[in-house]
Amino acid sequence: MLPGMIGLVGGLILLAFLMLLFAASRYKRCPSDRILVVYGRTGGGRSAKCIHGGAAFVWPVIQDYAFLELTPISIDVDLQGALSRQNIRVDVPSRFTVGVSDEEGVMTNAADRLLGLEMDSIRDLAHDIIVGQMRLVIATMDIEEINADRDKFYANVSSNVGLELRKIGLKLINVNVTDIKDESGYIRALGQEAAAQAINEAKKIVAEKNRDGSIGEANAQRDQRIKVAEADSYAKVGEAKANADAVEGENTAQIAIAKSNALRREQEAEAERLAIAAEKIQAAKALEEAYRAEEEAEKARAAREMARQEADAIVNAEIAKRKLEIEAEAEAEQRRRIAKGEADAIYAKKEAEARGMYELLSKQAEGFEKLVHSAGNESKDAVLLMVADKLPELVKTQVEAIKNIKIDKVTVWEGGNQQEGEGNSTSKFISGLYKSVPPMNDLFNMAGMDLPQYLGAKQAEEAPAEEVKEKK
């Protein structure tokens, strides 16, 4: 019994050890450059539980795990033809650095939308969002703001792009705009204007400094000469003007100094005039270049507006043309349907008439068949029965032939040239009038039948014999 207990205890210890190993294998630690995403049955109505810089126990069967990389992603955005608020298209090539956010709540967005995607797919998704938001930011700013106030431009881009990237679990790390260009050369003209203005300011400062130096030097020389002249004058006065030639020479020197000073001032004025003229010339050139740039921009804007109006006119004409084609097709289709409906109605009518005719002829055939059967299968006897049935109508037809003839008066002029055995004119008129009634035998012959003997055929044969007797 003791060995059995030892085996049971050993088995329990082994089972506990295996369970401990299994639990340790399901305890997942998260590195600092990753986010641990536990998904499955996480509780709290959450789709996933995100952990950064910690660990979690992943239950078997009901839970599983995956990692999201926090490695920064560099994205080159070569934005071309973005429309500014002044309707001037600009090119803004730039580089963005983004990464999966480790903020609470934003990590859940990343787990919902980026888990399982490759790095290239995440880069493409972020690229599309960045391009759209940059176009939106540029559309709200002027060219001068974009070119001069880069801080404002960066702030707007960071705000808009960062907000949209957070929706898919990313954060914006850095923005670097390499260059800004426009299709009309407006930014280049602004740069040229600023450069010309800076050059003019520098030249002005240099001219002013040169002028101040020349003035100072001239003043120093004048003071020196004046003091020398004063000293000489004092010396000569002390000698009681002993030498008039010296005084005259001194006066000549003073005159020369005065002339020199006048010449210096004249040259200084000329230099200042030239500097001011050069300043104004440079300013005029800068304004001329700026006006030329504005003129080119206006021409480009006018060309773009004309192209837009032409495109609108072409689109409207194409729409009108397509509308007419659709209306014509609809009208043709309506006519085809109406014609088809009329044809179907005619077909149905003719089909109904044919069906009625078929039924009528079928019934008549059945009646003829029964009539022949009643006549002992003799077709002639059956025909006689039909004729007997229609005899009143035949007689009525004969009577109708002369029924409406109105004879108010008949005048017969007898001649004496009748031959023997011939009737007179009155008898011939009566005979001819009677013969105008269609004989029954002729009616039967026209129908392709023989009149029965008892209806007149025999009398028709005996009539000549009786006429011979009367002649005799």
C-alpha positions in Angstrom: 0.0 0.0 0.0 2.9 2.4 0.7 4.3 2.1 -2.8 0.8 3.0 -4.2 0.7 6.1 -2.1 4.1 7.1 -3.2 3.1 6.7 -6.8 0.0 8.8 -6.3 1.9 11.6 -4.6 4.5 11.5 -7.3 1.8 11.7 -10.0 0.2 14.7 -8.2 3.6 16.4 -7.9 4.3 15.8 -11.7 0.8 17.1 -12.6 1.3 20.2 -10.5 4.7 20.8 -12.1 3.2 20.4 -15.6 0.4 22.8 -14.7 3.0 25.3 -13.4 5.0 25.0 -16.7 1.8 25.5 -18.7 0.8 28.5 -16.7 4.3 30.0 -17.1 4.1 29.4 -20.9 0.8 31.4 -21.0 2.2 34.3 -19.0 3.3 36.8 -21.7 5.6 39.7 -21.1 5.6 42.8 -23.3 8.9 44.3 -24.5 9.3 48.1 -24.3 9.2 48.5 -28.1 6.0 46.6 -28.6 2.3 46.6 -27.4 0.9 43.3 -26.2 -2.7 42.8 -27.6 -4.8 40.2 -25.8 -8.0 39.5 -27.7 -10.9 37.1 -27.4 -12.9 37.0 -24.3 -11.4 40.1 -22.5 -14.5 41.2 -20.5 -15.8 44.7 -20.0 -17.2 45.0 -23.5 -13.8 45.6 -24.9 -12.6 44.1 -28.2 -9.0 43.7 -27.0 -6.8 44.5 -24.0 -3.6 46.4 -24.8 -0.6 46.3 -22.5 2.7 48.3 -22.9 5.6 47.7 -20.6 4.0 44.9 -18.5 2.8 41.4 -18.7 -0.5 39.5 -18.7 -1.8 35.9 -18.4 -3.4 34.7 -21.6 -6.1 32.1 -21.0 -6.0 29.2 -23.3 -8.9 28.5 -25.7 -10.8 31.7 -24.9 -8.0 34.1 -25.4 -5.0 34.7 -27.8 -2.4 37.4 -28.2 -0.4 39.3 -30.7 2.2 42.2 -30.8 2.1 45.7 -32.3 5.5 47.2 -33.3 6.3 50.7 -32.0 9.1 51.2 -34.5 8.8 54.7 -36.1 7.7 54.7 -39.8 9.2 57.2 -42.2 6.8 58.3 -45.0 7.8 60.4 -48.0 4.8 62.5 -49.2 5.4 64.1 -52.6 2.3 66.3 -52.6 1.8 67.8 -56.1 -0.7 70.4 -57.2 -2.4 71.2 -53.9 -4.8 74.1 -54.2 -4.3 77.0 -51.8 -6.9 79.6 -50.6 -5.8 81.9 -53.5 -6.5 79.1 -56.0 -2.8 78.7 -56.8 -1.5 75.1 -56.9 1.6 74.4 -54.9 4.0 71.4 -54.6 4.9 70.5 -51.0 7.3 67.6 -50.8 7.7 66.5 -47.2 8.7 63.6 -44.9 6.5 62.5 -42.0 7.6 60.2 -39.1 4.7 58.3 -37.5 4.4 55.3 -35.2 1.8 53.3 -33.3 0.7 55.3 -30.3 1.2 54.0 -26.7 -1.5 56.2 -25.2 -4.4 54.6 -23.4 -7.4 54.4 -25.6 -5.4 55.1 -28.8 -3.8 51.7 -28.4 -7.2 50.2 -28.6 -7.8 51.9 -32.0 -4.5 50.5 -33.2 -5.5 47.0 -32.0 -8.9 47.4 -33.8 -7.5 48.7 -37.1 -3.8 47.8 -37.5 -3.4 44.4 -35.8 -2.2 41.9 -38.4 -1.3 44.5 -41.1 2.2 44.5 -42.6 4.4 47.6 -42.2 3.9 48.6 -45.9 0.1 48.4 -45.5 0.3 50.7 -42.4 2.6 53.1 -44.3 0.2 53.3 -47.3 -2.8 53.9 -45.0 -1.0 56.7 -43.2 0.2 58.2 -46.5 -3.4 58.5 -47.8 -4.5 60.2 -44.6 -1.5 62.6 -44.6 -2.1 63.6 -48.2 -5.7 64.3 -47.6 -5.2 66.4 -44.5 -2.3 68.4 -46.1 -4.5 69.3 -49.0 -7.1 70.5 -46.5 -4.6 72.6 -44.6 -3.1 74.2 -47.7 -6.7 75.0 -48.9 -7.2 77.2 -45.8 -3.9 79.2 -46.1 -2.4 81.8 -48.4 0.9 81.3 -50.3 2.5 84.0 -48.1 1.5 82.2 -44.9 2.7 78.8 -46.1 6.0 80.3 -47.3 6.8 82.8 -44.5 5.0 81.5 -41.4 6.3 77.9 -41.3 5.5 77.5 -37.6 1.8 78.2 -38.3 1.9 75.8 -41.3 3.6 73.1 -39.2 1.0 73.6 -36.3 -2.0 73.3 -38.7 -0.5 70.2 -40.4 0.4 68.6 -37.0 -3.0 69.3 -35.6 -5.1 68.0 -38.5 -2.8 65.0 -39.4 -2.3 64.0 -35.8 -6.0 64.1 -35.1 -6.8 61.8 -38.0 -3.9 59.4 -37.3 -5.1 58.9 -33.8 -8.4 57.5 -35.1 -6.4 54.5 -36.5 -4.0 54.2 -33.5 -1.0 56.2 -34.9 0.7 59.3 -33.6 2.6 62.0 -35.5 6.3 62.1 -34.4 7.9 64.6 -36.8 7.1 66.7 -39.9 9.8 68.0 -42.2 8.8 70.0 -45.3 11.8 70.0 -47.7 10.6 72.7 -50.2 7.5 74.6 -51.3 7.0 75.4 -55.0 4.0 76.7 -57.0 3.2 76.3 -60.7 2.9 80.0 -61.4 6.3 81.1 -59.9 4.6 83.2 -57.3 6.8 82.0 -54.4 10.0 82.5 -56.5 8.8 86.0 -57.3 8.3 86.6 -53.6 11.9 85.3 -52.9 13.3 87.6 -55.6 11.5 90.6 -54.2 12.8 89.8 -50.7 16.3 89.3 -52.0 16.2 92.5 -54.0 14.9 94.4 -51.0 17.7 93.0 -48.8 20.4 93.9 -51.3 19.0 97.4 -51.6 19.0 97.7 -47.8 22.6 96.5 -47.6 23.7 98.9 -50.4 21.9 101.7 -48.6 23.7 101.0 -45.3 27.1 100.7 -47.1 26.5 104.1 -48.8 25.4 105.7 -45.5 28.5 104.4 -43.7 30.8 105.5 -46.6 29.1 108.9 -46.4 29.6 109.2 -42.7 33.2 108.2 -43.0 33.9 110.7 -45.7 32.2 113.5 -43.7 34.1 112.6 -40.6 37.4 112.6 -42.4 36.7 115.9 -44.1 35.6 117.5 -40.8 38.8 116.3 -39.1 41.0 117.7 -41.9 39.1 121.0 -41.8 39.5 121.3 -38.0 43.2 120.5 -38.3 43.7 123.1 -40.9 41.7 125.7 -39.1 43.7 125.1 -35.9 46.9 125.3 -37.9 45.7 128.4 -39.5 44.7 129.9 -36.2 48.1 129.0 -34.8 49.8 130.6 -37.7 47.5 133.6 -37.5 48.3 134.0 -33.8 52.0 133.8 -34.5 51.8 136.3 -37.3 49.6 138.7 -35.1 52.2 138.4 -32.4 54.8 139.4 -34.8 52.5 142.5 -35.5 51.9 141.5 -39.0 55.5 141.9 -39.9 55.2 140.0 -43.1 52.2 140.9 -45.4 53.2 138.2 -47.8 52.7 135.7 -45.0 49.3 137.1 -44.3 48.4 137.0 -47.9 49.6 133.4 -48.1 47.6 132.6 -45.1 44.5 134.1 -46.7 45.2 132.2 -49.9 45.5 129.0 -47.9 42.2 129.8 -46.2 40.6 130.4 -49.5 42.0 127.2 -50.8 40.7 125.4 -47.7 37.2 126.9 -48.2 37.2 125.9 -51.8 38.3 122.4 -50.8 35.6 122.2 -48.3 33.1 123.4 -50.9 34.3 120.8 -53.3 34.1 118.1 -50.7 30.6 119.1 -49.8 29.7 119.1 -53.5 31.2 115.6 -53.9 29.4 114.4 -50.8 26.1 115.7 -52.1 26.8 114.1 -55.4 27.6 110.8 -53.7 24.4 111.0 -51.6 22.4 111.8 -54.7 23.9 108.8 -56.5 23.2 106.6 -53.6 19.6 107.7 -53.3 19.2 107.4 -57.1 20.7 103.9 -56.9 18.3 103.0 -54.1 15.3 104.3 -56.0 16.5 102.4 -59.2 16.8 99.2 -57.3 13.4 99.7 -55.6 11.9 100.4 -59.0 13.5 97.3 -60.4 12.2 95.2 -57.5 8.7 96.7 -58.0 9.0 96.0 -61.7 9.9 92.4 -61.1 7.2 92.1 -58.5 4.6 93.6 -60.9 5.9 91.3 -63.7 5.5 88.3 -61.4 2.0 89.4 -60.5 1.2 89.9 -64.2 2.5 86.3 -64.9 0.4 85.0 -62.0 -2.7 86.9 -63.2 -2.1 85.5 -66.7 -1.7 82.0 -65.4 -4.9 82.5 -63.2 -6.8 83.8 -66.3 -5.6 80.9 -68.3 -6.7 78.5 -65.6 -10.1 80.2 -65.3 -10.5 80.1 -69.0 -9.6 76.4 -69.0 -12.0 75.8 -66.2 -14.9 77.6 -68.0 -14.1 75.7 -71.2 -14.1 72.4 -69.2 -17.4 73.4 -67.6 -18.9 74.3 -71.0 -17.6 71.0 -72.5 -19.0 69.0 -69.5 -22.4 70.8 -69.8 -22.5 70.2 -73.5 -21.5 66.6 -73.0 -24.2 66.2 -70.3 -26.8 67.9 -72.6 -25.7 65.6 -75.5 -25.9 62.5 -73.2 -29.3 63.7 -72.0 -30.6 64.0 -75.6 -29.2 60.6 -76.4 -30.9 59.1 -73.3 -34.2 60.8 -74.1 -34.0 59.6 -77.8 -33.2 56.1 -76.6 -36.0 56.2 -74.1 -38.4 57.5 -76.8 -37.3 54.9 -79.2 -37.6 52.2 -76.6 -41.1 53.5 -75.8 -42.1 53.4 -79.4 -40.7 49.9 -79.7 -42.7 48.8 -76.7 -45.8 50.5 -78.0 -45.3 48.9 -81.4 -44.6 45.5 -79.8 -47.7 45.9 -77.7 -49.8 46.8 -80.8 -48.3 43.9 -82.6 -49.0 41.6 -79.7 -52.6 42.9 -79.6 -53.1 42.4 -83.3 -51.5 38.9 -83.0 -53.8 38.1 -80.1 -56.8 39.5 -82.0 -56.0 37.5 -85.1 -55.2 34.4 -83.0 -58.6 34.8 -81.3 -60.3 35.3 -84.7 -58.5 32.2 -86.1 -59.5 30.2 -83.1 -63.1 31.3 -83.5 -63.0 30.5 -87.2 -61.4 27.2 -86.4 -64.2 26.5 -83.9 -66.8 27.6 -86.4 -65.4 25.4 -89.2 -65.0 22.6 -86.7 -68.6 22.8 -85.7 -69.7 23.1 -89.3 -67.6 20.1 -90.2 -69.2 18.2 -87.3 -72.6 19.3 -88.5 -71.8 18.2 -92.1 -70.5 14.9 -90.9 -73.7 14.3 -88.9 -75.8 15.5 -91.9 -74.0 13.0 -94.3 -74.5 10.3 -91.6 -78.2 11.1 -91.5 -78.4 10.8 -95.3 -77.0 7.3 -95.2 -73.5 8.5 -95.9 -74.6 9.8 -99.4 -73.1 13.2 -99.9 -75.5 14.1 -102.7 -78.5 13.3 -100.6 -76.9 15.4 -97.8 -76.5 18.3 -100.2 -80.2 17.9 -101.2 -81.2 18.1 -97.6 -79.2 21.3 -97.3 -80.7 22.7 -100.4 -84.2 21.8 -99.2 -83.3 23.7 -96.0 -82.2 26.7 -98.0 -84.9 26.6 -100.6 -87.0 29.4 -99.2 -84.0 31.6 -99.2 -83.3 30.7 -102.9 -86.8 31.4 -103.9 -86.6 34.7 -102.0 -83.4 35.6 -103.9 -85.2 35.0 -107.2 -88.1 37.1 -106.2 -85.8 39.9 -104.9 -84.3 40.1 -108.4 -87.4 41.8 -109.8 -89.1 42.9 -106.7 -88.0 46.5 -106.8 -88.6 47.1 -110.5 -91.3 49.8 -110.9 -93.3 49.8 -114.2 -95.6 52.7 -114.4 -96.5 52.3 -118.0 -95.7 49.8 -120.7 -96.2 50.8 -124.3 -95.8 48.1 -127.0 -95.7 49.0 -130.7 -96.7 46.1 -132.7 -95.2 45.6 -136.2 -96.5 43.4 -138.9 -93.2 41.8 -139.8 -93.3 38.9 -137.3 -92.8 35.5 -138.8 -95.1 32.6 -138.5 -94.8 30.8 -135.3 -93.3 33.8 -133.4 -95.0 35.7 -130.7 -95.8 39.3 -130.8 -93.8 42.0 -129.1 -95.8 41.9 -125.9 -95.2 38.2 -125.4 -91.5 38.7 -126.1 -91.3 41.5 -123.5 -93.0 39.3 -120.9 -90.8 36.4 -121.8 -87.6 38.5 -121.6 -88.7 39.9 -118.2 -89.2 36.5 -116.9 -85.9 35.3 -118.2 -84.2 38.1 -116.2 -85.0 36.2 -113.1 -82.0 33.8 -112.5 -83.2 30.2 -113.2 -82.8 27.9 -110.2 -81.0 25.4 -112.4 -78.4 28.1 -113.3 -77.9 28.9 -109.7 -77.2 25.2 -109.0 -74.9 25.0 -112.0 -72.9 28.1 -110.7 -72.5 26.3 -107.4 -71.2 23.2 -109.1 -74.3 21.1 -108.3 -77.2 19.5 -110.3 -80.7 20.5 -109.6 -82.8 17.5 -108.5 -85.4 16.3 -111.1 -88.3 17.1 -108.9 -87.2 20.7 -108.5 -87.1 21.7 -112.1 -84.7 19.7 -114.2 -87.4 17.6 -115.7 -89.6 20.6 -116.5 -86.6 22.3 -118.1 -86.2 19.3 -120.4 -89.9 19.0 -121.3 -90.3 22.7 -122.0 -89.0 22.5 -125.6 -91.5 19.8 -126.4 -94.4 21.8 -125.2 -93.2 24.8 -127.1 -93.0 22.6 -130.3 -96.6 21.6 -129.7 -97.7 25.1 -129.4 -95.9 26.1 -132.5 -97.6 23.3 -134.4 
